[in-house]
Each structure stands twice: as structure tokens, then as C-alpha cells.
Amino acid sequence: MKLFWALMFTVLYCEYLSQGVNSTLSARPSVVNIGCILTLRSNVGKIAKLVIETAVEDINSNPAVLGGTKLNITFLDNKSNGLLGIIEAINYMGTDTLAIIGPQSSVIAHAISHIANEIHVPLLSFSATDPALSPLQYPFFVRTSPNDMFQMAAIASIVEYYHWKAVIAIYVDDEYGRSGIAALADQLAMRRCQISCKAPLKPRATLEEVRDTLTQLALTESRIIVVHTYPYRGLDIFSQAKSLGMTESGYVWIATHWLSTIIDTVGPLSPDVMDNLQGTITLRTYVPDSEEKRKFVSRWSDLAKRIDTNSSLGMCTYGLYAYDTVWLLARALDAFFKQGGNISFSIDRADFNPYSINVFDGGKLLLDNILKTNITGVTGLFKFTSDRELYRPAFEVINVIGSGMRRVGYWSNYSGLSVVHPDSLYSYPSSRVPSNQQLYPVVWTGETVQKPRGWVFPNSGEPLKVGVPIRAGFNKFVEQIPGSDMFQGHCIEVFTTALNYLPYAVPYKFVPFGEANNTELVRQISEGVFDAGVGFIAIATSRIEMVDFTQPYMETGLVVVAQFKERGSSAYWAFLRPFTPMMWCVTGMFFLTIGAAIWILEHRLNDDFRGPARKQIETIVWFGFLTFFSANKENTFRIVSTLGRLVLLVWLFVVLIINSSYTANLTSILMAQHLSSPIKGIESLVTNNGPIGYHRGSIARDYMIEELHIHESRLVPFDAIEDFAKALRNGPEKGGVVAVVGDRAYMELFLSTHCEFCIVGDEFTRNGWGFAFPKDSPLAVDMSTAILEMSENGELQRIHDKWLLGRACMSQNTKLEVNRFEVKSFLGLFLTCGFACLLALLLHFIMAHIS
């Protein structure tokens, strides 16, 4: 295609430039020639032509604008044909044309912009909104209306606001349509949404082709349909959609600004056409209200009679931007002449081309002035940003209702969606823009105000393919009924019950998944092999990256299960078990320390602490240990010194705490059956160095390797519950394991029938089981809502009790060995008491030295 345009350019341009032209006009000529390329058979083209003529008349009638220079504009009709548009553009090159307004079409703009680059003639288009018309590729193309990129950002914001995840895009298959939808895809991706289906239509597609395309779309999942096409084709799309029942409740139709343009220009549409459009959302370029705008719109009824005395064409935003485009060019030309710019053309013969090119010498200067010119026109503040886009683009969000339209909000690239017009928000910092309510209520297709869900199950006759992991020994959770393709169990009943809570039917089919690794099932869901996964599938970080999980329907976590030894209350040395050996040693040491400290403080003043050396040693030992058994020590020993009483007071408080703790712990030991295991929890299991069992396919393996840094050689996978029991009974000495790590949910099921094992330590992770769906599946969200509702009304607990509430082997007061108190449990008390003793002794020696 590029080669074709290059050949056309070469052949046609030779006709005008083979003679070579080099002309120069005075710095301030009396007349300046500008061109305009429009599609005059379209309503927008008719309006634009009249508006541009009016702007030229207004400028020429005011000598102050161009210093007496007049604008001479020549209109060319491209008749919607790209080739004719190029030929007309080449015609301008043989004249002293300084700038071209138009073209109206983005397709023609692409071709003409290549020529504008060569001849340095600025091309100002008020309606070629294709985002692909980049200033990097087309430096002499100037877009004087908002880029479609912003319109697509507005549509993406609407999709995000209503929490939809996927849309269908119907578009015309040319540069205008493809580039617009590409921009929409980018904007949706930034909001974690997507285009689930693209439906391109030929620029001149027949009604039958339109109908066939819509028929295929009706079979897809998404019900959010974005239509980005030309006005003449857009109405045909809605007409065919109406006949196919695609404008009923549940569908959402979003049209780009072509629809608002039709309604603005044509006026009231026929009742049949409006009936096809009911509930549609469309956009209109936002033009702030101003005195200039009101004056110009009031002139329009008289101006429209120039087209046809019976004309009922209304003003659209394209017409307003066309008017300001002419004024922008006039102001830029005035600045150009003031800077000494001349209307001169020179011949440039390219090395690769034997033909000469007539280049506008002042084109770059004029382009710079166009981009730097700021005016306040009928569209408000009219200026360009550093990336050559219009300043602060904004759109009105329009809802088609009844015989007209209702504005439900605004969108701007500064404040996003809002129910107040953007001008009132520009005074706020962008990070503090109020957004309490972003859109007013919308009346959707089907005359409903309830927000459509936005998707349905594809009407392709295929049920949901649900993968179900099958494991031996876990029949309470998932079990395939022998001789059938039906399943039962806790996980299955939660899933089927949650489906009944959905406001729509979901056809499904359970498919057994026999592989041992649940992560493999998750991977196949992400690849489209399965549509969902149901079973004991733990929610893990690595899996969330591949699929979407529902709200957990069962809270669980990893625990350690080990074999235990039963120790009853008749053990001979049970009275020593409340404290660890180190605790007993430290406590005894403090008895002696306190006795010695009291003796030092009292023996000079108190006769009870005097006598032979043997008696004094006995007193020290006896006093220290006596404080553990009697609260009133002064019945035996009378303390007379102040410092001695201070030390004794602190020590009695410590003794009170130690005594109470000892009594409580000893009571627990004597009253409860006592279980003992060499493994106390995950910490001791990590340091044990013995083999560890786990259920094949669970997240326990990855957690122990990645988080606990346990070497893989220590891990032993098992497939069945009975393998757990055998390995635990054998122990490491007979080729078994020292403990098993697994989810609490199925480990409790295991313990209900294996009473010689128990859970040791605390649950060291917190996660849950959920149903897995492909990424961005809307069913995952609806199922999560259903699970929450089941949790609130008790249905989830009822299902749990039905399948998993069995008789436990161990009674409620059966537990592992009671935790023994260690020195660190009373470290603060011991340090306080020791400090009190040292302080008292220090003061005692100081006072003794002074005296």
C-alpha cells in the first residue's frame, strides 16, 4: 500500500513540478491562499464547510486580525475517496497554498500527511481523530480536536467504574477503526480489563455481513459491546442488533462520539431509530459553556439556511472545532508575518527522486506558530500541550433515553469520571479531586436501572468443564460415585450449592483429574484445558499468578502430625515437670542469694542472724527456702533494717508469682491425660533432621523448601492416608518418617480414625481452599459472593458439619505435654529482684563506710 501511494505521488506530482517553481511574495501579502478538504455529501462536511466560510468572513471583516490580509479558501470534495483526496492535495501543491484544513477522514489524513511532510505545508484537521496520526511520524499534521485515545480512555473508565472485565469491539476495518480499538485495548489493559472479542466490519459492509457478525457475537460471553464506526454504518448495526434481540435487558451498548454527532446534527431521529438506540451510552466532546459559544450557536439557525432553506441540521462539536481551527490558523499567520515570514516556495530535488518538489520555505515557522498560538474560541481555551494534544480534553457521558439524550456525567483526563463539569475541578490538585459519585444512574437497554452483569455463559452448548482432583482416602471431601460420572463430598456440595445462589443457570460437567499435583490442575485451568477446578485446592501465591480463586470456603493451614506417647498422672516425678531443670536451678540459686543478702543486711542489727558460724550458715539457707512456703516470715525471723525489708518485699512478690505458676501448671499435669512427643512443633521438626512426610500435590512441599529451607532429600511424598499411618508407626528407624506436614482440614480427617497420632505445635500457616477459575473470569466474582452469602446464613457450616463433623479420637482435655516454665518466663522478675539486692547491699556498704 505504501508503494502504491509513493507511485501515485511521483506520477501525479510530476505534472505540476516538472517546470520548477520558485516564487516569493511580500512579507504581508494582501491575500493568503488556504485549502480545505471535506466530504461534502456528509452532514458533518456540510456543517464544516458553512462554519469555515463563516470563520473566514469573520476574520476578513476584521482588519485587526491579519493586518489587512485576506484569507482565500478553496474547498475540495474528496467524496469519501482516499485516492481523490490525495489528488486534490497534490493540486494544492501547484499553488501558493500555505495550509490545508482537513481532511475530514482519518484514512485520507494518513495519506495526505505523508505529502504534507514533504512540502512543509501544515495540515490542520478538526475531525481526523485517529490516535495513529502521531506527530513523530507526521510532524506537519496538527489535530485540532481531541484525540480518540482520550475517548477510549473515557470508555475504559466507564467499564472499570461498573466493574466489568471484558468487552466486545465492533469497528470499521480501516486505519480509523483499527487504531481506535488498539487504543481502547491499551486503556482497558491499564485497568485490568480486556477486549474479549474483536469484530471488524468492512468499510462498506452489507447488511447481511453486519447481521452475520452480530449473530456470532451473540454466542460469546461478554455483553458489553463498544461500537466504533462511521455514522452511516453505526445505525445499521443497531437496527440489525434490534432484530436479533441484542438490545434486550442484559446487554450494554457503548457508542463512540459518532452517535452523539448524528443526534446533534440530524435532530430528532425517527421513533424506530430511537427505539433501536434505547439505553445506549455514548460520548460527546465536552465544550464548556461560554458567551462566545452561545453567540455562535444562536447564529446557526440563520447560517444553516445557506445549505438549504428547509435545512434542519443542528450544530455539532466538529463544527465548533472547525470554526476555532480557522481562527487558530489566522492568529498563527499573523504571528508568522510579524516574525518576518515570507510566502516563498523553493524546489527541492531529492536524491532518490528524479522529480523536483515544491517546498514551502516558511512551513516550519508557520507550524511552530500554530502550535504556540493560544486563543479563547467557541470551544473555550484552545491551545496545545507539549505532546501536541489539545489542552485538557473532556467528554460528556450521554445516555439515550426516550426521544433524546440525558447527560449522566463527564470524563476528563484530569479528573476522570465525575457528575460535575470538568471546569469546576481544575482548581483542585489532581490527587485531591472529589469523586464521591462518578456517574448518575443510567437507564440501560431493556428499560432497567439495574446495572447489567455484563456477561453470560457462551450460548455454544458446551457446559463448564470442571476439573476435580481425586485422591485416595479423601472421600469426605471429593469422591466419584462408582459406576457413574457423578461426584459427591464436602467440596462438591459447596460448589453445587453456591451455583444455586447465582441468578443464572450454569451448565457444568465434572471431569476427574487423576494427576497427583494440584498445581498442575491450576496450570491447565490457566491454559484453557479446564474451565474451573473444584476440590481441596489450597490458595497459594504461586497459584494466584495463574488463576483467579473464589473467596475461601474453608479456612485451613499447615500443621505437623506426629506419633505420641501417653504419660498419665502417676509418674513418680510429676511434681518436677512444671519447671525446666534450669528454672529449678535458678530458683534455688536465688533462694540462697536472698538468704545471704538478708544476713548481710541484718546480722549487725538483729540477734536472730548472730551466733556461731554454723548457725549463721543454717540461717542463710533456712531463711531463703522458708520464704517459698510461708507468707509471714517474721514469726520465725524478725527483720529490723529498712534495706532488709525492701529486699524481702521484692522477693516475696517474686515468690508469690512463682508459687502461683507452679501450682497451676502442676494441677494441669495431674488433672489431664498427658501426651508426649519428641516433635514439639515446626521449629523442632526443622532442626530434627529426620524425614518428613507430606501429601503429594499439596503446597506443603513448596512451603517447606522455599520458606523453611528444608532440604528436598528429607521430604517423602505420600498418595494415601494409610501411607501416613504406616510411615509414622515405622518411624525413621524403619524407613518411615518422624512427622507428617499437611493441611489441617484433611489431617483432622486423618486423625479421626488414627488415634495414636496427634497435631503437635500450632498451625504455622494460614490459607484456605477455594474454587479456581481462569484469570479475569466473572464467574469467580459471582461465586465468591455466593460463598459469602452461604457463610452468613449458616449454609456453609451446615455442609461442613454434614461431611466433616465426626467423633474425634481424643477427648477435649487430651493434649500434648503441658509447656514447662523456663527461666525466660520469669526473667523480668529475677532481674528486678537481683537489682534490688545489689542496690540494697551497695547502700549498706556505703552507709557502713561513712559511719
DRENVEXTOR-945766 format. One record per residue (C-alpha): residue in one letter; y, x negated, z negated. Coordinates in steps of 0.05 Angstrom, whole numbers, plus 32768, in hexadecimal, padded with zeros to 4 digits. Example, Ala and Ser with C-alpha at 12.3 -4.5 7.8 and 13.67 -1.06 7.14 Angstrom:
# residues 2
A7FA67F0A7F64;S7FEB7EEF7F71;
# end
This chain:
# residues 851
M800080008000;K80307FC77FEF;L80217FA78033;F80317FE98056;W80757FEE8034;A80847FA68045;L80747FB1808E;M809E7FF0808F;F80D87FCB806F;T80D27F9280A2;V80CE7FBD80E0;L81047FF080CF;Y81347FBE80B0;C81357F9380EF;E81567FCC8115;Y81957FC780E9;L81997F7E80D9;S81847F578117;Q81CE7F4E8129;G81E17F3480E4;V821A7F5180BC;N824C7F2F808F;S82847F5D8078;T82B77F5A8041;L82E57F92802A;S83227F8C7FFE;A83197F877FB3;R83327FCF7FA9;P831E7FF67FE8;S8335803C7FF6;V82EF80567FFE;V82AC80427FDF;N826C80598000;I8232806F7FD4;G81F280917FE8;C81C680C67FC8;I817D80D57FD7;L816581197FC1;T812E814C7FD0;L815D81837FE5;R812881B97FEC;S811981B67FA2;N814381DB7F6E;V8153819B7F49;G8168817B7F8B;K819781B57F9B;I81B581B37F55;A81BD81677F56;K81DF81677F9A;L8213819A7F83;V821D81777F41;I822681337F62;E825881507F94;T827E816E7F5A;A827F812C7F35;V829A81087F73;E82D0813D7F7B;D82E481367F32;I82E780EA7F38;N830E80EA7F7A;S8340811C7F5E;N835180ED7F25;P837080AC7F40;A836C808D7EFA;V832080887EFF;L831B80587F3A;G836480437F43;G836C806C7F82;T8329805A7FA1;K830180957FBA;L82B6809F7FB8;N829480B17FF8;I824D80CA7FEC;T821880D78021;F81DC81038011;L819880F6802E;D815D81268029;N811A81038022;K80F581468027;S80C5812E7FF0;N80AA80FA8020;G80A780B28008;L80A98094804E;L80E880BC8061;G810980A78020;I80FE805E8031;I811980678078;E81588088805D;A81618050802B;I815E801D8063;N819380458088;Y81C28039804D;M81B77FEE8055;G81DB7FEE8098;T821A800A8077;D82487FF38040;T8222801A800B;L822D7FFD7FC5;A81FD80297F9E;I81C980607FA7;I81C2809B7F79;G817980B17F77;P814580B87F8E;Q812F80F77F6C;S80E580E47F6E;S80C580AC7F47;V8095809F7F80;I80CD80917FB1;A80F3806A7F7C;H80B980387F79;A80BE80287FC3;I810A80297FC8;S81127FFD7F8B;H80F07FC47FB0;I81257FC97FE6;A815D7FCF7FB2;N81457F8D7F94;E814D7F6B7FD8;I81917F867FEB;H81AF7F857FA4;V81C57FCE7FA8;P81BF7FF27F64;L8192802F7F65;L81A580647F31;S8173809C7F27;F817D80D67EF8;S813780F37F02;A810680BA7F11;T80EB80B57ECB;D80AB808E7ED9;P80A1805A7EA1;A808580297ED4;L80CA80217EF4;S80D67FE47ECA;P81177FBC7ECD;L80EC7F7D7ECD;Q80CD7F917F0F;Y81087FB87F2B;P81487F987F0F;F81767FC27F3C;F815680047F28;V817E80277EF2;R816180657ED0;T819880947EB9;S816D80C67E94;P813980BD7E5C;N80FA80967E6D;D80BA80BF7E6E;M80A0808D7E3B;F80CB80B17E07;Q80B380F57E1E;M806B80DF7E15;A807C80C47DD0;A809781097DBF;I805681297DD6;A802D80F77DAF;S805681067D71;I804781507D79;V7FFC81417D7F;E7FFF81167D41;Y8028814A7D1B;Y7FF3817F7D25;H7FBB814D7D14;W7F9981527D58;K7F7281167D6E;A7F65811E7DB9;V7F88813E7DF4;I7F78814E7E3D;A7FAB81347E70;I7FB681597EB2;Y7FE481327EDF;V7FF881277F27;D7FD480EA7F43;D800F80BF7F59;E803B808B7F39;Y806280C07F13;G802480E17EF5;R7FFA80A47EE9;S8031807C7EC7;G804580B77E9B;I7FFE80C27E83;A7FF480787E77;A8032807A7E4A;L801580B77E27;A7FD480927E1B;D7FF980577DFC;Q802280847DCF;L7FE580AB7DB8;A7FBF806A7DA9;M7FF880547D7C;R7FEA80947D53;R7F9E808C7D54;C7F9680C47D87;Q7F7D80C27DCE;I7F7780E37E12;S7F3080FB7E13;C7F3181127E5C;K7F5F81037E97;A7F6381367ED0;P7F8C811A7F0A;L7FA1814A7F42;K7FB481367F88;P7FFF813F7F95;R7FF081787FC4;A7FB081937FA4;T7F9981D87FB9;L7F9182117F88;E7F46820B7F8F;E7F4981C27F7B;V7F7481D47F3F;R7F43820A7F2B;D7F0881DB7F31;T7F2A81A87F05;L7F3B81DB7ECF;T7EF381F57ED1;Q7EDA81B07EC0;L7F0D81A87E88;A7EF781EA7E68;L7EB381C97E5B;T7ED1818F7E33;E7EDE818A7DE9;S7F2A81847DE3;R7F5681C17DE7;I7F99819C7DE8;I7FB081987E30;V7FEC81707E47;V800781817E8D;H8031814B7EAF;T803E815F7EF7;Y8072817B7F26;P809081C17F1C;Y807181E07F5A;R802B81CA7F44;G803481D67EF9;L803B82217F00;D7FFC82237F2C;I7FD681FF7EF4;F7FEA82337EC1;S7FDA826C7EF1;Q7F9382527EFC;A7F8A82437EB2;K7F9D828B7EA2;S7F6882A67ED2;L7F3382797EB2;G7F4482907E6C;M7F60824D7E58;T7FA182697E3C;E7F7E82907E05;S7F7F82807DBA;G7F65823B7DAA;Y7F8782177DE4;V7FC681EE7DDE;W7FF081E27E1D;I802681AD7E1C;A805181A57E5B;T8081816C7E68;H80C9817C7E79;W80B881977EBE;L80AB81DB7E9E;S80ED81DF7E78;T811081CA7EB9;I80F182047EDE;I810582367EA9;D814C821A7EA5;T815882197EF0;V813482557F0B;G814782817ED1;P811B82BA7EB8;L80D782B27ED8;S80AD82ED7EEC;P8086830F7EB4;D804482F87ED3;V805A82AF7ED3;M807582B37E8C;D803482D37E76;N800F82967E8F;L803D82697E66;Q803B828D7E23;G8034825E7DE8;T803F821F7E10;I806581E47DF2;T809581C07E20;L80CD818D7E1A;R8115818D7E30;T814281507E30;Y817281597DF6;V81BB815A7E09;P81E981617DCD;D821B81997DCD;S826281817DDE;E82A3819B7DFB;E829581767E3D;K825181967E43;R826B81DC7E35;K82A381D57E68;F827481BC7E9E;V824081F27E91;S827682277E94;R8289820E7EDA;W824182137EF2;S823F825D7F04;D827882537F36;L825C82117F50;A8217822F7F5C;K8235825F7F8F;R823E82237FBE;I81F382217FC4;D81EB826B7FD0;T821982A47FBF;N81DC82C77FA1;S81C282887F7F;S81A982907F38;L819882477F2D;G81A682307EE7;M81BC81EC7ECE;C818781BC7EB7;T818B81797E93;Y817E81547ED4;G81BF81717EEF;L81E5815A7EB1;Y81CA81137EB7;A81DA81137F02;Y822381247EF3;D822880EC7EBF;T820680BC7EEF;V823F80C37F22;W827380B87EEB;L824D807C7ED1;L824D805D7F16;A8297806C7F1F;R82A980497EDD;A827D800E7EEF;L829E80087F34;D82E380097F13;A82CD7FD07EE5;F82AF7FAC7F20;F82F07FAD7F47;K83197F997F0A;Q82ED7F5C7F04;G82FE7F487F4B;G82C07F637F6B;N82C07F6A7FB7;I82987F957FE5;S82787F5E800E;F82347F57802E;S82137F178045;I81D57F07806D;D819B7EEA8047;R81627ED08071;A81237EC98047;D80F57E8E8055;F80B97EBB8060;N80DD7EEF808A;P80FA7EE180D0;Y812A7F1B80C8;S816C7F1980A2;I817D7F458066;N81C17F628059;V81CF7F56800E;F82077F747FE4;D82297F377FC6;G82467F5C7F8B;G82067F817F7B;K81F67F597F3D;L823C7F617F21;L823C7FAC7F2F;L81F87FB27F0E;D82117F8E7ED0;N824D7FBC7ECC;I82207FFA7ED2;L81F57FE27E98;K82317FD17E6D;T825980107E7A;N825C80437E42;I827680897E4F;T827780CB7E2A;G826280FF7E5C;V824381447E5E;T820281267E42;G822681057E08;L822A80BB7DFC;F8211809A7E3C;K81FF80517E35;F81C480227E3C;T819D7FFA7E09;S818A7FB17E10;D81497FC67E33;R81707FF27E64;E815B80357E47;L818C806C7E37;Y81A6806A7DF0;R818080967DBE;P815680C27DEB;A814281047DCD;F811E81447DE1;E811C818D7DCC;V80D781A97DBB;I80D381ED7DDC;N80A282267DD1;V809A82587E0A;I809A829E7DEB;G80A382E17E0B;S80D482DE7E45;G80F5829E7E2F;M80F182607E04;R80FC82507DBA;R810F820C7DA0;V80E181F77D67;G80FC81B27D5B;Y811481707D77;W80F9812B7D83;S811F80EA7D88;N810980A27D8A;Y813480977D4C;S811D80CE7D1E;G80DD80EA7D3C;L80D081357D36;S8103815E7D11;V811D81A47D0B;V8165818D7D0B;H818781707D48;P818381257D4F;D81CF81197D4C;S81CF812E7D02;L819A80FA7CF1;Y81B980BC7D11;S81E380B07CD3;Y81A580A47CAA;P818180617CA8;S814380667CD3;S8117805B7C96;R813780957C70;V813A80CC7CA4;P8129810F7C82;S80E9812D7C9D;N80D581647C6D;Q80C681947CA6;Q80BC81797CEB;L80B381B77D16;Y80BD82027D0E;P8080822F7D15;V806582357D5C;V804782727D7D;W800A82567DA1;T7FE282707DDC;G7FBF82AF7DC9;E7FFD82C67DA2;T7FE782A57D62;V8010827D7D30;Q7FD3825B7D12;K7FCF82137D28;P7F95820B7D5A;R7F5D81DD7D46;G7F6681B87D87;W7F1D81AF7D9A;V7EDB81D47DA3;F7E9581BE7DB0;P7E8C81AE7DFA;N7E7281EA7E1F;S7E3C81C17E40;G7E0081E07E1F;E7DEE819F7DFA;P7DE581A57DAF;L7DFE81717D7E;K7DCB81387D7C;V7DC481277D32;G7D9E80E87D1E;V7D7780ED7CDD;P7D5B80AE7CBC;I7D1380B77CA4;R7CFA808E7C69;A7CB880927C43;G7CBF80AB7BFC;F7D0480CB7C05;N7CEC81127C15;K7D1C81307BE3;F7D5681187C0E;V7D3B811E7C55;E7CF781357C6D;Q7CDD814C7CB0;I7CB181897CA8;P7C6C81757CC3;G7C5B81927D06;S7CA281A77D17;D7CE6818B7D2B;M7D0681A97CED;F7D2081827CB1;Q7D2C81917C68;G7D47816E7C2B;H7D8781667C04;C7DAF81437C3B;I7D9781767C6F;E7DAA81B27C46;V7DF081967C36;F7DFB818B7C81;T7DE381CF7C98;T7E0981F37C60;A7E4981CE7C72;L7E4181E47CBB;N7E40822C7CA3;Y7E8482217C83;L7EA3820F7CC6;P7EC982467CEB;Y7EA282397D2B;A7E5982317D3F;V7E3D81EB7D47;P7DFB81E57D6E;Y7DD481AA7D56;K7D9081887D5B;F7D7281597D28;V7D53811A7D45;P7D2980EC7D18;F7D4180A47D14;G7D0780787D00;E7D2880347CFE;A7D3080167CB9;N7D7A80037CBE;N7DAD803A7CB3;T7DE2800D7CCF;E7DBD800F7D11;L7DC2805C7D10;V7E0D80557D04;R7E1380257D3E;Q7DEE80557D6C;I7E1D808D7D58;S7E5880627D6B;E7E3780547DAF;G7E2B809E7DBD;V7DDF809E7DB5;F7DE780D07D7C;D7E1F81027D6F;A7E1780FF7D23;G7DED80E17CEB;V7DD281077CAF;G7DAC80E97C75;F7DB480B67C3E;I7DE9808F7C65;A7E1680697C36;I7E5F80627C46;A7E6E80187C4E;T7EA97FF17C6A;S7E807FD37CA3;R7E6A80197CB8;I7EAE80397CB3;E7EC580097CEA;M7E9280297D19;V7E9280737D08;D7EB780A87CE0;F7E9880C17CA0;T7EA281047C7F;Q7EB6810E7C37;P7E7C80F37C0C;Y7E4C812B7BF9;M7E2A80FF7BC5;E7E4A80CA7B99;T7E1E808E7B8E;G7E1E80437B86;L7DF180077B81;V7DC87FFD7B41;V7D937FCD7B29;V7D4D7FE77B17;A7D1E7FBB7AEF;Q7CDF7FC17AC4;F7CE97FC67A7A;K7CC37FBB7A39;E7CC47FF07A03;R7CD87FD879BE;G7CD6800B7986;S7CFD800C7944;S7CC47FEB791C;A7CD47FA57932;Y7CD67F7678F6;W7D187F567906;A7D3D7F94791F;F7D747F8978EA;L7D897F49790D;R7D917F687952;P7DD77F86794A;F7DF57F40794E;T7DE57F06797B;P7DCE7EC57959;M7E127EA57966;M7E347EE17946;W7E097ED97907;C7E1A7E8E7904;V7E657E98790C;T7E657ED078D9;G7E3F7EA578A6;M7E6F7E6B78B3;F7EAA7E9778A4;F7E8A7EAF7862;L7E887E67784B;T7ECD7E587867;I7EED7E937843;G7EC97E807802;A7EE37E387807;A7F2A7E4F7818;I7F2C7E7E77DC;W7F117E4777AE;I7F477E1777C4;L7F7D7E4B77B9;E7F627E637775;H7F3F7E2B7750;R7F7F7E0F7730;L7F977E537718;N7F577E7C770E;D7F237E6B76DA;D7EEE7E907703;F7EF27E587736;R7EEC7E1F7704;G7EB17DFD76E4;P7E7C7DCB76F6;A7E767DB7773F;R7E357DDC7748;K7E547E1C772D;Q7E907E15775C;I7E637E0C7799;E7E3B7E4A7785;T7E7D7E6F777D;I7E947E5C77C3;V7E527E7377E3;W7E4A7EB177B7;F7E927EC977C0;G7E907EC3780D;F7E4F7EEA7816;L7E5F7F1C77DF;T7E9A7F377807;F7E6A7F52783C;F7E497F82780B;S7E7F7F9777DA;A7EC47FB377E7;N7EDF7FA577A0;K7ED87F5A7795;E7F057F567758;N7ECE7F74772C;T7EAB7F307732;F7EE37F007745;R7F2B7F0A7733;I7F5C7EEF7768;V7F9F7EDC7749;S7FC47EB4777F;T7FEF7ED677B4;L7FD47EAB77EC;G7F8C7EB977D6;R7F987F0377D7;L7FB77EFD781D;V7F797ED97838;L7F4B7F0A7815;L7F707F467832;V7F677F2C7879;W7F1F7F1A786E;L7F0E7F5F7850;F7F2A7F80788E;V7EFE7F5378BA;V7EC17F63788F;L7ECF7FAD7894;I7ECE7FAB78E1;I7E907F7E78E4;N7E6B7FA978B1;S7E7A7FEA78D5;S7E657FCD7919;Y7E257FB278FC;T7E137FF478DC;A7E20801C791B;N7DF97FED7948;L7DBE7FE87918;T7DBB80347913;S7DB8803A795F;I7D8080077961;L7D57802B792C;M7D6280717946;A7D5680677992;Q7D1A805179B8;H7D2A800A79CD;L7D1E7FEF7A13;S7D247FA77A26;S7D277F857A6A;P7D347F3C7A7D;I7D667F577AB1;K7DA47F747A90;G7DCC7F857ACE;I7DE57F6A7B10;E7E037F2C7AEE;S7DC17F157AD0;L7D9D7F277B11;V7DCB7EF97B39;T7DBD7EBE7B0A;N7D727ECD7B03;N7D5E7EAD7B45;G7D227EDB7B4B;P7D127F067B89;I7D397F477B90;G7D1F7F857BB3;Y7D497FB77BDB;H7D3D7FF27C08;R7D3C7FDE7C51;G7D797FFA7C76;S7DA580037C39;I7DE87FE17C2D;A7DCB7FBC7BF1;R7DB57F817C1C;D7DFA7F757C3B;Y7E1D7F7E7BF9;M7DF17F4C7BD4;I7DF87F187C0A;E7E427F217C1B;E7E607F347BD7;L7E307F177BA3;H7E1E7EDA7BCE;I7DD47EE27BBF;H7DAB7EB87BF0;E7D857EE27C22;S7D447EBF7C11;R7D447EE37BCE;L7D477F287BED;V7D077F4F7BFB;P7D0C7F8F7C25;F7CE07FCC7C17;D7CD4800A7C40;A7CB6803B7C0E;I7CC2804D7BC5;E7C7B803B7BB3;D7C897FF47BCA;F7CC07FF17B95;A7C8F80027B5D;K7C597FD17B73;A7C8A7F987B7B;L7CAB7FA57B37;R7C677FA97B14;N7C4F7F687B33;G7C8F7F437B22;P7CA37EFF7B40;E7C637EDF7B25;K7C367F0A7B51;G7C627F0C7B90;G7C8D7F467B7A;V7CD67F4B7B67;V7CFD7F457B27;A7D277F837B37;V7D3A7FB37B6E;V7D827FC37B84;G7D9080067BA6;D7DBB80457BA8;R7DBB806A7B66;A7DAA80AB7B89;Y7D6680977BA3;M7D5880667B6A;E7D5E80A07B39;L7D2D80C67B65;F7CFE808A7B60;L7D0480867B14;S7CF480D07B0C;T7CAB80C07B1E;H7CA780777B06;C7CB480767ABB;E7CA6802D7AB0;F7CE780187AD3;C7D2F80267AC3;I7D7680187AD9;V7D937FDB7AB7;G7DDD7FCE7AB1;D7E147FF67AD0;E7E1E800F7B17;F7E427FD57B38;T7E5C7FF77B77;R7E79803B7B86;N7E6D805C7BC8;G7E50809C7BE4;W7E2580BC7C19;G7E4780DE7C53;F7E3880FB7C98;A7E4980CC7CD1;F7E6D80E07D11;P7E8B80BA7D4C;K7ED0809E7D43;D7F0880D27D45;S7ED7810B7D45;P7EFB814A7D2E;L7EB981647D12;A7EBB812E7CDD;V7EFD814B7CC2;D7EE481937CC3;M7EA3817F7CA1;S7EC9815A7C6B;T7EF281997C5E;A7EB181C17C59;I7E92818E7C28;L7ED081927BFC;E7ECC81DE7BFC;M7E8281DA7BE9;S7E9481AB7BB0;E7EC981D97B95;N7E9F82187B96;G7E6181F77B78;E7E3581FB7BB6;L7E2E81B07BBA;Q7E1681AC7B72;R7DE581E57B7E;I7DC581C07BB8;H7DC181807B8F;D7D9E81A37B55;K7D6E81C67B84;W7D5481857BA2;L7D62814E7B70;L7D64816B7B2A;G7D1F81567B11;R7D0381437ACE;A7D1480FC7ABB;C7CE080CE7A9C;M7D0D80B67A64;S7D2F80E27A31;Q7D7980E37A29;N7D7980B279EF;T7D4B80817A13;K7D7480457A27;L7D717FFB7A30;E7D7B7FCA79F9;V7DBC7FD879D4;N7DF17FA679E1;R7DF47F7279AA;F7E377F5F798D;E7E4E7F1979A0;V7E827EEB7983;K7EB47EFF79B9;S7EB17F4779A1;F7ED37F31795F;L7EF77EF37977;G7F3C7F107969;L7F287F217921;F7F0A7EDC7915;L7F477EB97931;T7F767EE37906;C7F4E7ED578C8;G7F4A7E8B78D7;F7F957E8878E2;A7FA27EAB78A0;C7F767E78787B;L7F987E3C789C;L7FDD7E58788E;A7FCC7E677845;L7FAE7E22783A;L7FEA7E00785C;L801B7E25782F;H7FF07E1577F2;F7FF17DCB7800;I803B7DCA780E;M804A7DEF77CC;A801B7DC077A6;H803E7D8377C3;I80837D9D77B2;S806F7DAE776B;
# end
